[in-house]
Amino acid sequence: MFGARRQSKDIYAPLFKALHKCSDEGLLRRAALAKIVDVTTRGIERNVAQLLTRTFSPIDAQPWERAAVPTLDRYSKVTAAEVSLFALIRDFVGMTSTPSIFGTSLIEQGGLFEDLWTFDTGSHFLAMGLPRWLPVRSLSRAYAARERLLHHFKRYSVAMDQFVRGDEPSGEWGDMSDVGELIQNRMKIMREANISPESRAPFDLAYLWA
């Protein structure tokens, strides 16, 4: 479903206990959970005033506003627009909470959440193992979205490795120092096991999707 190769089971089996412990400590330990909540709360405080900016320019609108697809009401006596409340809140929550675990550089990658929702829509087909060539639009779009997401996560792992070595992350990746403890520890385990960024990507995608 997430694009992991068949041999990934053999690669990850010896690391299962370590990764499971890492997840428990990163999500259930009081100190770690408090940090996640703190980062998310500060993100909400910073962004909530921008939840609806009332701008009709796609360039000036916030990412969650663009996802809500504002539509001008031509029949209103005043300038007004309709938006998808579900899409607005969904993307606002996603973009506000994700940095607490993955850091801010990941969500700055264009189209990340749009691809995530497209992937989610067709995820049940992917889980069934249906081939890409079937004439099902949501299936083919999910395959394409998954490829783009895996590409993001491969480059994300490369940037994290560069950051850990003390090098400047390449390309459009900025400061990686705000990546959460959970992801940093998972990356460390996989890096020490010589797992390539390409092989890590499906498991990072699973974390984001979950």
HELIX and SHEET records of a PDB file:
HELIX    1   1 SER A    8  TYR A   12  1                                   5    
HELIX    2   2 ALA A   13  LEU A   15  5                                   3    
HELIX    3   3 PHE A   16  LEU A   27  1                                  12    
HELIX    4   4 ARG A   30  ASN A   47  1                                  18    
HELIX    5   5 VAL A   48  GLN A   50  5                                   3    
HELIX    6   6 PRO A   63  ALA A   67  1                                   5    
HELIX    7   7 LEU A   85  SER A   97  1                                  13    
HELIX    8   8 PRO A   99  PHE A  102  1                                   4    
HELIX    9   9 THR A  104  ILE A  107  1                                   4    
HELIX   10  10 LEU A  112  THR A  121  1                                  10    
HELIX   11  11 SER A  123  ALA A  127  1                                   5    
HELIX   12  12 ARG A  137  ARG A  165  1                                  29    
HELIX   13  13 GLU A  181  GLU A  192  1                                  12    
HELIX   14  14 PRO A  197  TRP A  209  1                                  13    
SHEET    1   A 2 THR A  71  LEU A  72  0                                        
SHEET    2   A 2 ALA A  81  GLU A  82 -1                                        
END                                                                             
